[in-house]
């Protein structure tokens, strides 16, 4: 009886740990991004938010126009590989084209509406970058990229990504692509134009905003 009584709390504790682990797993796969509400208790300046992101470099952190922080974990290996392929293709074209430069998912942009976003890939003209100071270019750029791309991962909400793409357009982007590898679908966003949906395309063209750039999606599907 002594052993049975002693083992009962242990079993209960193991059950609690197992339940907690299951709960944590569900949060990890279904609960991101985590939204952190700061206002009206805390109001981060742009410099403070930048430093906050620097000391939490293992997380991808964005800020909405309302000041909420969106915290996301690093992506899985497969999504990371797809993102590397996309940014590589865009970078190669950008260097050859010479009229602008590209960034990857670690590059932040403070949009005119106050949100700070980090698209999975982006492109900005040299003429717009030239208008910024050297100090501004060291931090999150105070502008919206000319082109923004989001790559949907298995844990991303499609609705949230679609809202983000619309936000890019509303803040000055001239072209946006939302790529959904699982569905093999590309949503093409252009100002004052209905969203174009491409089903299982092998390639997608960036003309005329990205003249001559053709993203080969056969490397992604």
ABEGO torsion letter per residue (X at the ends): XAAAAAAAAAAAAAAAAAAAAAAAAAAAAAAOBBBBBAOAABBBBAAAAAAAAAABAABBBBBBAAGBBBBBBBBBAAAAAAAAAAAAAAAAAAAAAGABBBBBAABBBBBAAGBBBBBABBBBBAAAAAABBAAAAABBBBBBBABBBBBBBAABBAAAAAAAAAAAAAAGBABBBBBBAAAGBBBBBBBGBBBBBBBGBABBBAOAABBGBBBBAAAAX
